[in-house]
Amino acid sequence: LYKKEYTGKTWEEIYNKHVDKDYREWLLQNGERISEAEMKILEAIEKAAKVLKDPTATDEDKAKARKELQKEIDKILGRDREDDIQDILEEMKNTQLGEIGEIGEKMQDVIDDLYKDPSKMSDEQFNELMEDIEKIKVVGKLRNLKPGTIRTYQKNVSDFLKFMDKNPEDLSCEDARDYLVYLQNRGNKASTLNNKNGSLVFFYKRVLGKLWDDNLVPRAINDYAVPRVLSSSDIEKLLDATTNLKYKAMFAIMYSSGLRISEVVRLRYDDVSRTNMQIYIHESKTHTARYAILSQRALDILTEYWFKCGRPKGILFPSQLNGDYLTTSGPQLMFRKSVKKAGLPKDIHPHCLRHSFATHLLEDGVDIRYIQTLLGHRSPK
């Protein structure tokens, strides 16, 4: 949306051509507020950058600055996020700001500087190691890993190498342990530490061909919370609050069929069997194809969407911009808006629909092994 050819154009000129009507009207009404949010985020980043780039600042000062920056961004965007602040900065860094004047260039410079912290390496030094980062993609593809998994491995290993400032061939398990201890002291959760751990195991064993000592670098014990489950009436409130038919159909299918958000965005027209009331999932997280059930209510919403929104014959939920598959960020954003509009607790997230699907089946007396099959889980745990 910030492409160079649109510089100087009005909101209406840009969005009339590229964005569906409901979203276009929302942007036209909120354009000024969005610009103000960008300015506030820039100011918050600059404030944190002063501390993070200060050579006299202690680790405690830097941790405090990161925490305050995360809180400020949450406040500006009107939502709570549990993600590590580095993930937010990474997402912003990879956003092409385009030609939007000095503000955009200044924001990008600050983000670039902040992203490097706590790196001890210069850009030139780090570029020499990019060949090893690229090897992760090659080995990952050979092992048939999902693209998202490969990107996660690359990012995590990139952060690790920048922190260690060592030739990869000279790395040891003690280095990995020191890095994970550092992250733990910064307040990272067990799930985040295990995510980093898994990336380093892959890099050491599969890319570098090094031995890995699980005793020296153990995985952290996760803290398991009880999944949030919506009631049937909450589901109806959520669907009623979703006025965009495309997203309403997606949310209905996620609950009716127990689909992950990554699975629903990859559905195609031929995957839906109206005769058998089934949906074929051919691109799952676990590399396992399966059939999911489809309720009449979800089918009715899906049918209404299909007839009113272009009757797509290939990708079932195509992007309005390029006709390709949607990313998961669009549905996630709309889900948060629908949750807020429906008056539901703000910690409700899209995966809660899948939790609710399984819980409601179990409460209705359905065998847990059958539910396991519908969800595509390898273990009933």
FENVENVEN-V378771 format. One record per residue. N is the residue number from 0. SS is DSSP state (hx for helix, st for strand, lp for the rest). D_CENTER is the distance of its C-alpha to the mean C-alpha in Angstrom with 1 decimal. Layout:
BEGIN
((N,SS,D_CENTER) (N,SS,D_CENTER))
END
This chain:
BEGIN
((0,lp,19.9) (1,lp,21.5) (2,lp,23.3) (3,hx,26.7) (4,hx,28.8) (5,hx,27.7) (6,lp,28.8) (7,lp,31.4) (8,lp,30.7) (9,lp,30.3) (10,hx,27.2) (11,hx,29.1) (12,hx,30.0) (13,hx,26.5) (14,hx,24.8) (15,hx,27.7) (16,hx,27.2) (17,hx,23.5) (18,lp,21.9) (19,lp,22.9) (20,hx,25.5) (21,hx,23.7) (22,hx,20.8) (23,hx,23.5) (24,hx,25.6) (25,hx,22.9) (26,hx,22.2) (27,hx,26.0) (28,hx,26.5) (29,hx,23.8) (30,hx,24.1) (31,hx,26.2) (32,hx,23.9) (33,hx,20.9) (34,hx,23.2) (35,hx,24.3) (36,hx,20.8) (37,hx,20.3) (38,hx,23.6) (39,hx,22.9) (40,hx,19.7) (41,hx,21.8) (42,hx,24.6) (43,hx,22.4) (44,hx,21.1) (45,hx,24.7) (46,hx,25.9) (47,hx,23.7) (48,hx,24.4) (49,hx,28.1) (50,hx,27.7) (51,hx,25.4) (52,lp,27.7) (53,lp,30.8) (54,lp,32.5) (55,lp,34.3) (56,lp,31.3) (57,lp,30.8) (58,hx,27.7) (59,hx,28.1) (60,hx,28.2) (61,hx,25.1) (62,hx,23.1) (63,hx,24.5) (64,hx,23.6) (65,hx,19.9) (66,hx,20.0) (67,hx,21.8) (68,hx,19.5) (69,hx,16.5) (70,hx,18.8) (71,hx,20.0) (72,hx,16.6) (73,hx,15.9) (74,hx,19.4) (75,hx,19.2) (76,hx,16.1) (77,lp,17.6) (78,lp,14.9) (79,lp,14.4) (80,lp,11.4) (81,lp,11.9) (82,lp,9.6) (83,lp,12.0) (84,hx,13.3) (85,hx,13.1) (86,hx,9.3) (87,hx,10.1) (88,hx,13.0) (89,hx,11.4) (90,hx,9.2) (91,hx,12.5) (92,hx,14.6) (93,lp,13.2) (94,lp,13.8) (95,lp,17.2) (96,lp,19.3) (97,lp,22.3) (98,lp,25.8) (99,lp,25.5) (100,hx,28.3) (101,hx,28.8) (102,hx,26.1) (103,hx,23.3) (104,hx,25.1) (105,hx,25.6) (106,hx,22.0) (107,hx,20.9) (108,hx,23.7) (109,hx,22.7) (110,hx,19.1) (111,hx,20.5) (112,hx,22.9) (113,hx,20.6) (114,hx,18.1) (115,hx,21.1) (116,lp,22.0) (117,lp,23.0) (118,lp,24.0) (119,lp,27.7) (120,lp,27.7) (121,lp,28.6) (122,hx,26.8) (123,hx,29.7) (124,hx,29.5) (125,hx,25.8) (126,hx,26.3) (127,lp,28.9) (128,lp,26.3) (129,hx,23.9) (130,hx,25.8) (131,hx,24.7) (132,hx,21.0) (133,hx,21.7) (134,hx,23.4) (135,hx,20.3) (136,hx,19.2) (137,hx,22.7) (138,hx,23.0) (139,hx,19.6) (140,hx,20.7) (141,hx,24.0) (142,lp,22.5) (143,lp,20.5) (144,lp,17.1) (145,lp,14.0) (146,hx,12.9) (147,hx,9.4) (148,hx,11.6) (149,hx,13.9) (150,hx,11.6) (151,hx,10.6) (152,hx,14.4) (153,hx,15.4) (154,hx,13.5) (155,hx,14.8) (156,hx,18.2) (157,hx,18.4) (158,hx,18.1) (159,hx,20.6) (160,hx,23.1) (161,hx,23.1) (162,hx,23.8) (163,hx,26.6) (164,lp,28.3) (165,lp,30.0) (166,lp,30.7) (167,hx,28.5) (168,hx,31.7) (169,hx,32.9) (170,lp,29.9) (171,lp,30.7) (172,hx,29.2) (173,hx,30.5) (174,hx,28.3) (175,hx,25.1) (176,hx,26.5) (177,hx,27.2) (178,hx,23.8) (179,hx,22.2) (180,hx,25.0) (181,hx,24.1) (182,hx,20.5) (183,hx,21.9) (184,hx,24.4) (185,lp,21.7) (186,lp,20.5) (187,lp,17.4) (188,lp,17.0) (189,hx,18.2) (190,hx,14.9) (191,hx,13.7) (192,hx,17.2) (193,hx,17.1) (194,hx,13.9) (195,hx,15.9) (196,hx,19.0) (197,hx,17.9) (198,hx,17.0) (199,hx,20.4) (200,hx,22.3) (201,hx,21.2) (202,hx,22.2) (203,hx,25.5) (204,hx,26.6) (205,hx,25.3) (206,hx,25.5) (207,lp,28.1) (208,lp,30.1) (209,lp,30.6) (210,lp,31.3) (211,lp,28.8) (212,lp,30.3) (213,lp,28.4) (214,lp,31.1) (215,lp,30.7) (216,lp,26.8) (217,lp,26.0) (218,lp,22.7) (219,lp,22.3) (220,lp,23.1) (221,lp,20.1) (222,lp,20.7) (223,lp,20.2) (224,lp,19.9) (225,lp,21.3) (226,lp,18.7) (227,lp,18.9) (228,lp,20.9) (229,lp,21.8) (230,lp,25.4) (231,hx,26.6) (232,hx,27.6) (233,hx,24.2) (234,hx,22.7) (235,hx,25.5) (236,hx,24.8) (237,hx,21.2) (238,hx,22.3) (239,hx,25.2) (240,hx,23.1) (241,lp,21.0) (242,lp,23.4) (243,lp,21.5) (244,hx,22.7) (245,hx,20.0) (246,hx,17.3) (247,hx,20.1) (248,hx,20.8) (249,hx,17.2) (250,hx,17.1) (251,hx,20.6) (252,hx,19.9) (253,hx,17.0) (254,hx,19.5) (255,hx,22.6) (256,hx,21.4) (257,lp,18.9) (258,lp,16.1) (259,lp,12.5) (260,hx,10.3) (261,hx,9.8) (262,hx,13.6) (263,hx,14.7) (264,lp,13.3) (265,lp,15.4) (266,lp,18.5) (267,st,21.8) (268,hx,24.9) (269,hx,26.9) (270,hx,24.5) (271,st,25.9) (272,st,29.4) (273,lp,31.1) (274,lp,34.2) (275,lp,32.7) (276,lp,30.0) (277,st,27.4) (278,st,24.2) (279,st,23.8) (280,st,20.5) (281,lp,20.8) (282,lp,17.3) (283,lp,16.1) (284,lp,14.0) (285,lp,17.4) (286,lp,19.2) (287,lp,21.5) (288,lp,22.6) (289,st,23.7) (290,st,25.1) (291,st,23.7) (292,st,26.1) (293,lp,26.1) (294,lp,27.8) (295,hx,30.3) (296,hx,28.5) (297,hx,25.2) (298,hx,27.4) (299,hx,29.3) (300,hx,26.2) (301,hx,25.0) (302,hx,28.5) (303,hx,28.8) (304,hx,25.6) (305,hx,26.9) (306,hx,30.3) (307,hx,29.3) (308,lp,26.4) (309,lp,28.0) (310,lp,28.5) (311,lp,25.9) (312,lp,27.4) (313,lp,24.8) (314,st,21.1) (315,lp,21.1) (316,lp,18.5) (317,st,18.8) (318,lp,17.4) (319,lp,20.2) (320,lp,19.9) (321,lp,20.5) (322,lp,20.9) (323,lp,18.3) (324,st,15.4) (325,lp,12.9) (326,lp,9.3) (327,hx,7.0) (328,hx,6.7) (329,hx,10.4) (330,hx,11.0) (331,hx,8.7) (332,hx,10.8) (333,hx,13.9) (334,hx,13.4) (335,hx,13.6) (336,hx,16.6) (337,hx,18.2) (338,hx,17.9) (339,hx,19.6) (340,hx,22.1) (341,hx,23.0) (342,lp,23.7) (343,lp,21.5) (344,lp,20.3) (345,lp,17.3) (346,lp,15.6) (347,lp,15.2) (348,lp,11.8) (349,lp,11.5) (350,hx,12.1) (351,hx,15.3) (352,hx,16.7) (353,hx,16.7) (354,hx,18.3) (355,hx,20.8) (356,hx,21.7) (357,hx,22.7) (358,hx,24.4) (359,hx,26.4) (360,hx,27.6) (361,hx,28.7) (362,hx,30.5) (363,lp,32.3) (364,lp,33.7) (365,lp,31.7) (366,lp,32.0) (367,hx,29.0) (368,hx,29.4) (369,hx,29.0) (370,hx,25.9) (371,hx,24.5) (372,hx,25.4) (373,hx,23.7) (374,hx,20.4) (375,lp,20.7) (376,lp,20.9) (377,lp,23.3) (378,lp,24.6) (379,lp,25.4) (380,lp,24.2))
END
